[in-house]
């Protein structure tokens, strides 16, 4: 099996495993909480996206990867981390615009993720030397996808969710 196949196998396997954990353990727990309280742990999944800034450190990944892909991924993740953290403070403080901020954070983060996937596919990123960034794509990104989808579900179902 070549490295590109292994990359996609690991990514899909992580997505499957995190989906099972979410469905079997996380979701049943979250449904017992208020909407604000349920959103907070899901947003905490996004706070470490600042790790994407590692892509900008010389020598950490293949220098042949296009700079526009690297900077878009790194700064997009940094902004999502900041938005997620701000959303957590807003929810914990019960600020009037907290839910609106969560929508902004989740839409931005999901759009950034989709843009990253587009770049990964277009450039065939798994064929480059990703070094430790490999784990960001094959382990952390699938967790982020599951969290985004759960946040969207809570926001969409907000009328029926415990306040």
N, C-alpha and C positions, 0 to 999 in steps of 0.2 A: 504494500500500500504506500503511495507517495504522500508527501507532506500536505499537499492540498486536500487530498481525500481525508487524511487524518484530521486536519483542521475542521472540515465540515462535519465529520462524524462526531468529533468532540463537542462542537457547537450545538448540534442537534441533540446529542445525548444530554448535555447540560440543560438545554431548554426543556426537554422531556422530564428530567429529574426535578428541576425547580417547579415545573407545572404540577407535578404530583405532590410535592411538599406543600405547595400553595393550596391546592384543592383539598388535600387530606388534613392538613394541620393548621395552616395560617388562616385560610378563609373562615373555617368554623370559629376560630378564636376571634377574628375581627368582627364577625357579625354580632357578637355580644357587646361590642363597644359602641360608643357614640361615633358619629361620622368623623368628628375632629380627631378623636382618639384613635380611630381605625386608620386614618390617613397618615398619622405621624410615623409609625414604624415603616410604612411603605415608602415614605419620603426619605427616611434615613438611609435606605438602600442607595439613594442617588447622591448623597453628600460626598462619599468617597470618589465621585467621578473626577475630582481634582487630580487623581492619579494619572489621568490622561495627559497631563502636562509633561509626563515622563517622555512622551514622544518628541518633545522639543529639546531634550538633553542630548548633546552630541555623543555619538557612540552607543546610544541605547537601542537604536534600531537601524535597519539597513539605510544607508545614506542615499540609496537609489530611489527610495520612495519619494514621490513628488512633494515638494514643500507645501503646496496648497492643500493637499490631502491631510498632511500632518498638522498644519496649523489650524485647519478647520476642525479636525477631530479634537485637538488639544483645547482650543479656546471654547469650542462648543460645549465640551464636557465641563470646563471650569465654570462657565456661565450657568449650566444646569446645576452644578453643585451649590453655587451661591443662591440660586432661586429655590432649590429644595430646602436649604437651611433657613432662608428667609420665610418660606412657607411654614416650616416647623415653628418658628418663633411666633408667626402670625396666628397659627392654630392654637398654640399653647396660651397665647395672650388673648385669645378670643377676639381678635381684631375684626372690625366690620368687613374688611376686604379680604379676609383670610381665604375663603373658598375661591374667590376670583384669582388670587395669587397662586393657589394650587393649580387652577386651570392653566394659567400662564406657564407655570413651571412644567407641568406635565405635557402640555402641547409642545413647548419649546424642546424639552428633553426627548420626546418621542420623534419630533421632526429631525432633531440633530442625530438621533439614532438611525433613522431611515436614510438620512443623507450619508451617514457613515457606511451603512450597508451598501448603498449605491456605489460609493467609492471603493469599498472592498471588492465588490463584484467587477466593477469597471477596470480596476487596476490589477485584479487577481492578487490581492494583498497576501494571501497565504503562501504565495510563491516567493515572497521576500523574506529576508532574515529578520524576524520579529523579536527574537530573543525573548526576554521575559514579558514583552507586550502580548505575546501569544496567549497568555492566560487572561489578559483583559478581554480579548475577543472570544475565547472559547469557554470561559468560566463566568466572568463578571457580566459581560454584555447580555447573556441569556437571562441572568437574574434581573437585570435592569428591565428587559422586555416584559417579563412576568409582572414585575412591580408596576410598570406603566399601565399595563392592561388592567390590573386590579384597581389602581387609582381611578382610571377612566370609569370602570364599572361602579365604583362607589359614588363618583361625582354624578354619573348619569342616573343612578338609582337614589339620588339624594332625597327625593320626595318621600320615599318609603323607608329611608334609613333613619335609625334612632338619632334624634338631635340631642 
